[in-house]
Amino acid sequence: MLTRTFHAQAMSVHGVEALEGSLIVCRDKPAAFREYFAMIFRLILPAIIMVMTCSRALAWGQLGHRTIATLALEHLQKNNPAAAAKVKEILAGESIEDASIWPDDVRPNRIKSRSGRFAETEEGKIFNAAHPDNPMWHFVDLPLGSKAYGDKRFSKENDIVETMVKCIDVLEGRSDFMSKRDALRFLLHLAGDVHQPLHAACGFFTFDAEGRATIITDPDEAAADMDGNDSGGNKLLLGSESGATDASPEEADKRLPLHRYWDEHLVVMNAETEAELVAKLRDRVTSFQAVNSGNVRTWPAQWATDSIGVSCKLYGELKYGKRFPRTGKYWTIYLNFQKGTKEKFTGMAGEQLVKATRNLAETLGAIQWK
Ligand SMILES: [Zn+2]
């Protein structure tokens, strides 16, 4: 099974070859041209490396996940102390914050240095041998025009929603898919991830002869060309189309994949430390109105559906440059924000963290623990 890291790596290799090809062709050209292309190569290479090494699975980073876990347990403690006690009993001494990031810590990666810090521990090796597809559990890629989660052309048996349902089944005693502790760790984590909109719905693109990008939202059109999928915003790079972000370190830092920008930077823009973020979001979690309906097993799908709407707002803010490289199966697009986008995104990320926390707390309260 190809993961997005493998796609990105292949893309990068192709990209580098294409660029090296340009340089070779230039050997017969005047020195000025060679220098020009060498400069372009230098400017673009960091973006290629970034895409090559970026990871899909670190939604919200540690700061976001740990904050969600802290506040969800606090809320549960006040409103359903029996359920809070059950959570603590299953975690058997592990803090809820550590449990919430365990799925990223255990996650294997083909590039060893990108594996989670527990991937090679005895526990990690046993878990990864039993569940080699666990990196796929962190997301689903729904087109922006999807009415709801559930279109089988895009949802999968091992996507984020189905995995959360399996975790609930384990915790309610209907399944031994994994241990109760691992099921709880994944539920804590994935309930956060699914509220990072790029873990639920993302862009699909087509390109004209000049490489100009057009976004596709219609699921039928999107299904016709799965290679147009931007991998949850991992193929969208912040910065100018030329890659000429050498104006300042801050500018250069903007040339991030949009996905990572949402995972990490927007959380930090809400607050830089766990203590600050917890303090900032606490009252908002208490007053948030959760809208989950029906059986708790159907809630993860409801959250993914909600995230489609958030992703639509997110993509509505973006301005797309041309694709790079210009030809071939693999691509990236440089994009720019509109005025005020950064502030809007920071607010949206804060709102999603609140929503994730409250929905997680409600879920832990609704589960029929066995
Ligand atoms: Zn994740």
Boltz pocket constraint, residues with backbone or C-beta under 6 A from the ligand:
constraints:
  - pocket:
      binder: B
      contacts: [[A, 56], [A, 57], [A, 58], [A, 59], [A, 103], [A, 104], [A, 138], [A, 189], [A, 193]]
      max_distance: 6.0
